Amino acid sequence: MGKLVRDRIPDIIREHGGEPVVTVLGDADYRRALLEKLFEESTELSEAAATEVAEEIADVLEVLRAIAQVHGHEWRDIEKISEAKRAERGAFLERIHLG
């Protein structure tokens, strides 16, 4: 079973003597694969050692950027929406947990 990988991964595999089996996904499969990748990267983030957190956050961010793009959104527009939500509802800085 395959998985979505970054664009340069097949080249890197070739550079190390491998021959990757590559499929270019259609729109629906790509969207589904991105959501699977987001779950995978989020899981890796949740399990990361403190020294690995920044790298795992970067992986999650890259997947989120691709999800935005495939749905026709510019990243700067996502950031504006985020800022507006933060202004209206706050962030998560105060560590408030309802329950």
FIDREN-640528 format. One line per 2 residues: number of its first residue (from 1); for each residue x, y, z of N, C-alpha, C. Coordinates in nm, 4 decimals, m for minus. Atoms other than C-alpha are relative to their C-alpha. Example, Ala and Ser with C-alpha at 12.3 -4.5 7.8 and 13.67 -1.06 7.14 Angstrom:
2
1) 0.0890:m0.1190:0.0000:1.2300:m0.4500:0.7800:0.0900:0.1200:0.0000 | m0.0820:m0.1190:m0.0060:1.3670:m0.1060:0.7140:m0.0770:0.1090:0.0730
//
This chain:
99
1) 0.0847:m0.1184:0.0000:0.0000:0.0000:0.0000:0.0890:0.1243:0.0000 | m0.0814:m0.1191:0.0122:0.1446:0.3341:m0.1001:m0.0489:0.1139:0.0874
3) 0.0392:m0.1188:m0.0741:0.1272:0.6767:0.0529:0.0470:0.1238:m0.0747 | m0.0384:m0.1276:0.0579:0.1499:1.0384:m0.0531:0.1347:0.0418:0.0571
5) m0.1320:m0.0447:m0.0433:0.5062:1.1685:m0.0418:0.0307:0.1355:m0.0619 | m0.0436:m0.1279:0.0558:0.6791:1.4994:m0.1038:0.0537:m0.0208:m0.1413
7) m0.0296:0.0059:0.1430:0.7553:1.5788:m0.4676:0.1389:m0.0542:m0.0341 | m0.1368:0.0410:0.0329:1.1296:1.5110:m0.4527:0.0380:m0.1396:0.0498
9) m0.0323:0.1319:m0.0562:1.1106:1.1744:m0.2748:0.0356:m0.1031:m0.1079 | m0.0416:0.0968:0.1021:1.1136:0.9653:m0.5967:0.1417:0.0263:m0.0522
11) m0.1360:m0.0331:0.0439:1.4277:1.1515:m0.7115:0.1032:m0.0430:0.1028 | m0.0929:0.0390:m0.1076:1.5932:1.0912:m0.3753:0.0176:m0.1510:0.0029
13) m0.0089:0.1471:0.0049:1.5103:0.7202:m0.3976:0.0886:m0.0429:m0.1166 | m0.0832:0.0315:0.1171:1.6626:0.7083:m0.7479:0.1475:0.0306:0.0268
15) m0.1381:m0.0379:m0.0309:1.9749:0.8903:m0.6248:0.0693:m0.1031:0.0887 | m0.0550:0.1034:m0.0882:2.0192:0.6084:m0.3728:m0.0106:m0.1395:m0.0622
17) m0.0016:0.1274:0.0708:1.9878:0.3377:m0.6385:m0.1329:m0.0731:m0.0071 | 0.1303:0.0650:0.0039:1.6196:0.2554:m0.5942:m0.0790:0.0374:m0.1244
19) 0.0902:m0.0306:0.1111:1.3427:0.2526:m0.8519:m0.1420:0.0065:0.0564 | 0.1312:m0.0143:m0.0621:1.0235:0.3945:m0.7020:m0.1136:m0.0292:m0.0981
21) 0.1227:0.0195:0.0767:0.6793:0.2921:m0.8243:m0.0882:0.1207:0.0308 | 0.0658:m0.1278:m0.0193:0.5001:0.6222:m0.8761:m0.1334:0.0027:m0.0739
23) 0.1302:m0.0244:0.0599:0.1340:0.7013:m0.9433:m0.0349:0.1452:0.0259 | 0.0492:m0.1361:m0.0190:0.0010:1.0519:m0.9999:m0.1506:m0.0100:0.0248
25) 0.1389:0.0137:m0.0418:m0.3313:1.0808:m0.8200:m0.0918:0.0994:m0.0698 | 0.1038:m0.0902:0.0470:m0.6494:1.2285:m0.9590:m0.0487:0.0857:0.1154
27) 0.0448:m0.0971:m0.1001:m0.8305:1.5052:m0.7727:m0.0589:m0.0635:0.1257 | 0.0669:0.0594:m0.1170:m1.0530:1.2937:m0.5463:0.0975:m0.0824:0.0835
29) m0.0978:0.0814:m0.0734:m0.7755:1.0490:m0.4564:0.1051:0.0866:0.0673 | m0.0980:m0.0918:m0.0590:m0.5344:1.3369:m0.3963:m0.0555:0.0641:0.1262
31) 0.0618:m0.0594:m0.1194:m0.7755:1.5061:m0.1545:m0.0049:m0.1006:0.1145 | 0.0075:0.1053:m0.1012:m0.8271:1.1780:0.0302:0.1402:m0.0302:0.0555
33) m0.1375:0.0288:m0.0427:m0.4506:1.1118:0.0392:0.0556:0.1116:0.0872 | m0.0456:m0.1123:m0.0832:m0.3856:1.4598:0.1785:m0.0562:m0.0098:0.1416
35) 0.0586:0.0142:m0.1335:m0.6268:1.3987:0.4665:0.0648:m0.1157:0.0760 | m0.0723:0.1112:m0.0633:m0.4605:1.0622:0.5347:0.1393:0.0455:0.0446
37) m0.1341:m0.0503:m0.0329:m0.1216:1.2375:0.5278:m0.0055:0.0937:0.1198 | 0.0154:m0.0896:m0.1146:m0.2473:1.5030:0.7696:m0.0130:m0.0810:0.1285
39) 0.0133:0.0871:m0.1169:m0.3512:1.2291:1.0115:0.1350:m0.0628:0.0346 | m0.1315:0.0608:m0.0224:m0.0132:1.0554:0.9676:0.0971:0.0990:0.0637
41) m0.0930:m0.1005:m0.0516:0.1846:1.3748:1.0260:m0.0413:0.0494:0.1383 | 0.0482:m0.0406:m0.1332:m0.0344:1.4759:1.3222:0.0349:m0.1048:0.1038
43) m0.0376:0.1086:m0.0913:0.0265:1.1364:1.4802:0.1497:0.0062:0.0305 | m0.1440:m0.0123:m0.0219:0.4013:1.1778:1.4286:0.0317:0.1183:0.0911
45) m0.0189:m0.1159:m0.0872:0.3798:1.5214:1.5903:m0.0347:m0.0349:0.1447 | 0.0416:0.0335:m0.1367:0.1934:1.3825:1.8903:0.0980:m0.0940:0.0692
47) m0.0950:0.0957:m0.0558:0.4632:1.1178:1.9372:0.1446:0.0505:m0.0026 | m0.1359:m0.0519:0.0196:0.7649:1.3409:1.8648:0.0674:0.0364:0.1319
49) m0.0813:m0.0487:m0.1108:1.0438:1.4034:2.1102:0.0093:0.1517:m0.0118 | m0.0073:m0.1464:m0.0015:1.0930:1.7664:2.2087:0.0924:0.0539:m0.1092
51) m0.0952:m0.0457:0.1014:1.3865:1.7958:1.9687:m0.0523:m0.0170:m0.1425 | 0.0562:0.0272:0.1320:1.1693:1.6763:1.6771:m0.1278:0.0785:m0.0284
53) 0.1306:m0.0660:0.0130:0.8592:1.8925:1.7341:m0.0017:0.1007:m0.1148 | m0.0004:m0.1024:0.1054:0.9574:2.1798:1.5025:m0.0049:m0.0633:m0.1382
55) 0.0000:0.0681:0.1294:1.0285:1.9429:1.2143:m0.1362:m0.0616:m0.0301 | 0.1320:0.0607:0.0197:0.6972:1.7626:1.2640:m0.1070:0.1075:m0.0249
57) 0.0923:m0.1106:0.0265:0.5093:2.0943:1.2796:0.0156:0.0455:m0.1448 | m0.0252:m0.0390:0.1390:0.6726:2.1851:0.9473:m0.0656:m0.0982:m0.0968
59) 0.0661:0.0999:0.0851:0.5438:1.8587:0.7980:m0.1513:0.0200:m0.0018 | 0.1446:m0.0260:m0.0081:0.1895:1.9278:0.9203:m0.0346:0.1249:m0.0803
61) 0.0236:m0.1252:0.0721:0.2113:2.2816:0.7831:0.0030:m0.0214:m0.1516 | m0.0100:0.0242:0.1446:0.3181:2.1575:0.4385:m0.1243:m0.0716:m0.0521
63) 0.1222:0.0696:0.0402:0.0209:1.9207:0.4235:m0.1185:0.0965:0.0015 | 0.1088:m0.0979:m0.0061:m0.2154:2.1993:0.5328:0.0053:0.0961:m0.1180
65) m0.0137:m0.0876:0.1175:m0.0784:2.4242:0.2585:m0.0503:m0.0695:m0.1263 | 0.0460:0.0751:0.1173:m0.1422:2.1526:0.0000:m0.1517:m0.0163:0.0014
67) 0.1460:0.0118:m0.0108:m0.4985:2.1011:0.1299:m0.0652:0.1317:m0.0390 | 0.0546:m0.1314:0.0362:m0.5648:2.4742:0.1026:0.0065:0.0188:m0.1511
69) m0.0197:m0.0196:0.1434:m0.4238:2.4825:m0.2511:m0.0961:m0.0850:m0.0826 | 0.0855:0.0894:0.0784:m0.6225:2.1825:m0.3753:m0.1469:0.0421:0.0073
71) 0.1368:m0.0520:m0.0131:m0.9401:2.3512:m0.2516:m0.0121:0.1427:m0.0519 | 0.0051:m0.1303:0.0645:m0.8512:2.6735:m0.4310:0.0238:0.1196:0.0901
73) m0.0265:m0.1085:m0.0942:m0.7376:2.8802:m0.1318:0.1476:0.0370:0.0014 | m0.1365:m0.0479:m0.0173:m0.4253:3.0934:m0.1148:0.0347:m0.0054:0.1487
75) m0.0400:0.0123:m0.1412:m0.2262:3.0416:0.2063:m0.0161:0.1316:0.0748 | 0.0143:m0.1304:m0.0668:m0.2279:3.4142:0.2821:m0.1456:0.0253:0.0402
77) 0.1415:m0.0145:m0.0361:m0.6109:3.4018:0.2800:m0.0332:m0.0853:0.1222 | 0.0190:0.0854:m0.1181:m0.6034:3.1139:0.5289:0.0543:0.0721:0.1238
79) m0.0583:m0.0731:m0.1125:m0.3762:3.3226:0.7516:m0.0908:0.1164:0.0425 | 0.0924:m0.1090:m0.0324:m0.6203:3.6167:0.7313:m0.1224:m0.0521:0.0753
81) 0.1139:0.0612:m0.0689:m0.9097:3.3913:0.8315:0.0401:m0.0394:0.1413 | m0.0505:0.0393:m0.1310:m0.6998:3.2568:1.1172:0.0125:0.1206:0.0929
83) m0.0145:m0.1224:m0.0800:m0.6195:3.6087:1.2377:m0.1361:0.0537:0.0433 | 0.1338:m0.0475:m0.0334:m0.9874:3.7064:1.2244:m0.0633:m0.0873:0.1087
85) 0.0541:0.0905:m0.1023:m1.0884:3.3972:1.4246:0.0692:0.0218:0.1340 | m0.0752:m0.0260:m0.1235:m0.8130:3.4677:1.6758:m0.0494:0.1273:0.0665
87) 0.0486:m0.1268:m0.0539:m0.9371:3.8263:1.7163:m0.1403:m0.0162:0.0601 | 0.1385:0.0177:m0.0458:m1.2994:3.7128:1.7581:m0.0112:m0.0973:0.1167
89) 0.0177:0.1088:m0.0968:m1.2564:3.3945:1.9637:0.1205:m0.0238:0.0901 | m0.1216:0.0223:m0.0770:m0.9027:3.4113:2.0976:0.0841:m0.1100:m0.0608
91) m0.0914:0.1054:0.0453:m0.6172:3.1673:2.0580:m0.0113:m0.1167:0.0983 | m0.0038:0.1097:m0.0978:m0.5160:2.8778:2.2817:0.1065:0.0259:0.1051
93) m0.1108:m0.0361:m0.0874:m0.2609:3.0654:2.4915:m0.0310:m0.0179:0.1487 | 0.0356:0.0074:m0.1425:m0.4535:3.0542:2.8186:m0.0288:m0.1421:0.0479
95) 0.0111:0.1416:m0.0335:m0.4823:2.6741:2.8096:m0.1348:m0.0371:0.0601 | 0.1334:0.0221:m0.0549:m0.8566:2.6817:2.8844:m0.0554:m0.1316:m0.0535
97) 0.0578:0.1295:0.0348:m1.0189:2.3374:2.8872:m0.1404:m0.0055:0.0568 | 0.1370:0.0115:m0.0474:m1.3971:2.3049:2.9063:m0.0328:m0.1455:0.0259
99) 0.0392:0.1386:m0.0202:m1.5472:1.9986:3.0510:m0.0577:m0.0207:0.1332
//
